[in-house]
Amino acid sequence: MKTFGTMFATTAIVAVMGCNGEQAAEAKDTPEATAAAVPAPNKGDWSTVVTKTAEGGFLMGNPNAKVKLVEFGSLTCHVCAEFEERGGKALVDNYVKKGLVSWEFRNFVRDPFDLAATLLARCGGEASFFGLTRNLFVDQKEWVGKLSSVDQAKAHELQAMSPAQQFSTIADLGGLKQYASMRGIPRAKGEQCLADEAEINRLVQMNADASSTYHITGTPSFLINGSLVERTHNWELLEPRIKEAIAG
């Protein structure tokens, strides 16, 4: 498993690559998905069923859905935020709630800012992960803007800190502790999560697994039923592939 020292080398490389550098494929017409909805337990709503996966992601929806969608996403990636804005609600309302698609989000951290935000997003577990992740995407420009404006002197101070101090300070600089506390993560718990070495190493390992197993190089990237969806990083391109999988 990678340690704190190698974490920054890894995330620095990913940050340089940006979000998803691949050229997008052209959208194509596909038939409408006509599969019948799958009733949720206790006459409920599949979007309220959230579980943590063995791979470290959070899965929303019917775990036995015909179509299993995995998103590798980064909280500091503007293309990921655009995907959430344009496709998040449609994905949930039209496919996840009906039990036709399960949606697993696996964090693919790109930089220390991303890691600090991700630790807080995961801090409340299944109950708050998707809601807090969605909020962080919606307000991405604001909190990333605060962090991006940190002066060089403070950046040098961060490098000299221990990992626990570093992520805690990043969260303070971006206003993320207060942001999370207003959304159900008490400040004391947030501090514990920011200093959780096991969870930090878990996120580093998730990056390594995504890269070695699926050759993930940018975000967002998607798997449908275990196969990488090539050259697709927005909702307009992904939805036809989901419909194909439902109809297939």
C-alpha positions in Angstrom: 0.0 0.0 0.0 1.2 3.5 -0.8 2.2 5.8 2.1 1.7 9.5 2.7 4.9 10.3 1.0 4.0 8.7 -2.3 0.4 10.0 -2.1 1.5 13.4 -3.3 3.6 12.1 -6.2 0.6 10.1 -7.3 -1.9 12.9 -7.0 0.4 15.5 -8.6 0.6 13.3 -11.7 -3.1 12.9 -11.9 -3.7 16.7 -11.3 -1.4 17.5 -14.2 -3.4 15.2 -16.5 -6.5 17.2 -15.6 -9.9 15.6 -15.6 -10.5 13.4 -18.6 -8.2 14.2 -21.5 -9.7 11.8 -24.0 -11.7 13.0 -27.0 -15.4 12.4 -26.6 -17.2 9.9 -28.8 -20.1 11.1 -30.8 -23.6 10.6 -29.3 -25.8 8.2 -31.2 -29.5 7.5 -31.2 -30.6 4.5 -29.2 -34.0 3.1 -28.5 -35.7 4.1 -25.3 -35.2 1.7 -22.3 -38.5 0.0 -21.9 -37.7 -2.5 -19.1 -40.2 -2.7 -16.2 -39.2 -1.1 -12.9 -38.1 -3.4 -10.1 -40.0 -2.8 -6.9 -37.8 -1.6 -4.0 -38.0 -3.2 -0.5 -40.9 -2.2 1.6 -42.5 -0.2 -1.2 -39.6 2.2 -0.9 -37.3 4.0 -3.2 -34.1 2.4 -4.5 -32.2 5.7 -4.4 -32.4 5.5 -0.6 -30.6 2.2 -0.5 -26.9 2.9 -0.2 -24.2 0.4 0.6 -20.4 0.5 0.8 -18.7 -1.8 -1.6 -15.6 -4.1 -1.1 -13.8 -1.8 -3.6 -14.3 1.2 -1.3 -17.0 2.9 -3.3 -20.6 3.8 -2.3 -23.4 2.1 -4.3 -26.8 3.6 -4.6 -29.8 1.5 -5.7 -30.6 -2.1 -6.5 -27.5 -4.2 -5.9 -28.9 -6.8 -8.3 -29.8 -4.3 -11.1 -29.3 -5.5 -14.6 -27.0 -2.6 -15.3 -24.2 -1.9 -12.8 -22.7 1.6 -13.4 -19.5 2.6 -11.7 -18.2 6.1 -11.8 -14.6 7.0 -11.0 -14.9 10.7 -9.9 -12.8 13.5 -8.4 -14.3 16.2 -6.3 -11.9 18.8 -7.7 -12.6 17.8 -11.4 -14.8 20.4 -13.1 -15.9 17.8 -15.7 -17.2 15.6 -12.9 -19.1 18.5 -11.5 -20.6 19.1 -14.9 -21.7 15.5 -15.1 -23.4 15.8 -11.8 -25.1 19.0 -12.9 -26.3 17.7 -16.2 -26.9 14.0 -15.5 -27.0 13.2 -11.8 -30.8 13.8 -11.3 -31.7 12.1 -14.6 -29.6 9.1 -13.7 -31.3 8.7 -10.3 -34.8 9.6 -11.3 -35.0 7.6 -14.6 -32.9 4.6 -13.8 -31.7 4.1 -10.2 -35.1 4.7 -8.6 -36.6 2.2 -10.9 -34.1 -0.5 -9.9 -32.8 -0.8 -13.4 -29.4 0.7 -12.7 -27.1 0.7 -9.7 -24.7 3.6 -9.4 -21.5 3.1 -7.6 -19.2 6.1 -7.0 -15.5 5.3 -6.4 -13.4 8.3 -5.4 -10.3 8.8 -7.6 -8.4 11.5 -5.8 -6.3 13.9 -7.9 -4.7 16.2 -5.4 -4.4 17.0 -1.7 -7.4 19.4 -1.9 -9.5 16.6 -3.4 -8.3 14.2 -0.7 -9.3 16.5 2.1 -12.8 17.1 0.7 -13.2 13.3 0.0 -12.4 12.4 3.6 -15.2 14.7 4.7 -17.6 13.4 2.1 -17.0 9.8 3.2 -17.0 10.7 6.9 -20.8 10.1 7.5 -20.8 6.8 5.6 -23.7 5.6 3.6 -26.2 8.0 5.2 -24.7 11.2 3.8 -22.1 10.3 1.1 -24.1 10.9 -2.0 -25.8 14.1 -0.6 -22.6 15.6 0.5 -20.7 14.6 -2.6 -23.5 16.3 -4.7 -23.3 19.5 -2.6 -19.5 19.6 -3.0 -19.9 19.4 -6.8 -22.5 22.1 -6.8 -20.3 24.4 -4.8 -17.0 23.3 -6.3 -16.0 26.6 -7.7 -16.4 28.3 -4.4 -14.4 26.0 -2.2 -11.8 25.1 -4.8 -11.4 28.8 -5.5 -10.6 29.5 -1.8 -7.9 26.8 -1.9 -6.5 27.9 -5.2 -5.9 31.4 -3.8 -3.7 30.2 -1.0 -0.4 32.1 -1.1 3.0 30.6 -1.7 4.1 31.0 1.9 1.1 29.0 3.2 1.7 26.3 0.6 5.2 25.9 1.8 3.9 25.6 5.4 1.5 22.9 4.3 4.4 20.8 2.9 6.2 20.9 6.2 3.1 19.6 8.2 2.3 16.1 9.1 -0.5 14.5 7.0 -3.1 14.9 9.7 -2.2 18.6 10.2 -2.0 19.1 6.4 -5.5 17.8 5.6 -7.0 19.6 8.6 -5.4 22.9 7.5 -6.6 22.4 3.9 -10.1 21.8 5.1 -9.9 25.0 7.2 -8.6 27.1 4.2 -11.4 25.9 2.0 -14.1 26.4 4.6 -14.8 22.6 4.4 -15.1 21.8 8.0 -17.9 24.3 8.5 -19.4 23.3 5.2 -19.6 19.6 6.3 -20.8 20.5 9.8 -23.8 22.3 8.3 -24.6 19.1 6.4 -24.5 16.6 9.2 -20.8 16.0 9.9 -20.0 17.4 13.4 -16.7 19.3 13.5 -15.1 16.8 15.9 -16.0 13.9 13.7 -14.7 15.7 10.7 -11.4 16.3 12.4 -11.2 12.6 13.1 -11.9 11.7 9.5 -9.3 14.1 8.2 -6.7 12.4 10.4 -7.8 8.8 9.6 -4.6 7.2 8.2 -6.3 4.0 7.3 -8.9 5.8 5.2 -6.3 7.9 3.5 -4.3 4.8 2.6 -7.5 3.2 1.4 -8.1 6.1 -1.0 -4.5 5.9 -2.3 -5.0 2.1 -2.9 -8.3 2.8 -4.7 -6.4 5.0 -7.1 -3.8 2.3 -7.7 -6.5 -0.4 -8.2 -8.4 1.7 -10.7 -5.3 2.4 -12.6 -4.0 -1.1 -12.7 -7.3 -3.0 -13.2 -9.2 -0.6 -15.5 -6.4 1.7 -16.8 -8.2 4.8 -15.4 -6.3 7.9 -16.3 -8.9 10.7 -15.9 -12.2 11.5 -14.4 -15.0 11.0 -14.8 -14.6 7.5 -16.1 -17.3 4.8 -16.2 -17.7 1.1 -16.1 -20.9 -0.6 -17.3 -21.2 -4.2 -16.0 -17.5 -4.3 -15.4 -16.3 -3.0 -18.7 -14.8 0.5 -19.3 -16.9 2.8 -21.4 -14.3 4.3 -23.7 -14.2 8.0 -24.6 -17.3 8.8 -22.6 -17.3 11.4 -19.9 -20.6 13.3 -20.0 -24.3 12.4 -19.6 -25.2 12.9 -23.2 -22.8 10.2 -24.2 -23.3 7.9 -21.3 -27.1 7.7 -21.3 -27.3 5.9 -24.7 -24.8 3.3 -23.4 -27.0 2.8 -20.3 -30.1 2.3 -22.5 -28.2 -0.2 -24.7 -27.3 -2.2 -21.7 -30.8 -2.2 -20.3 -32.2 -3.3 -23.7 -29.5 -5.9 -24.3 
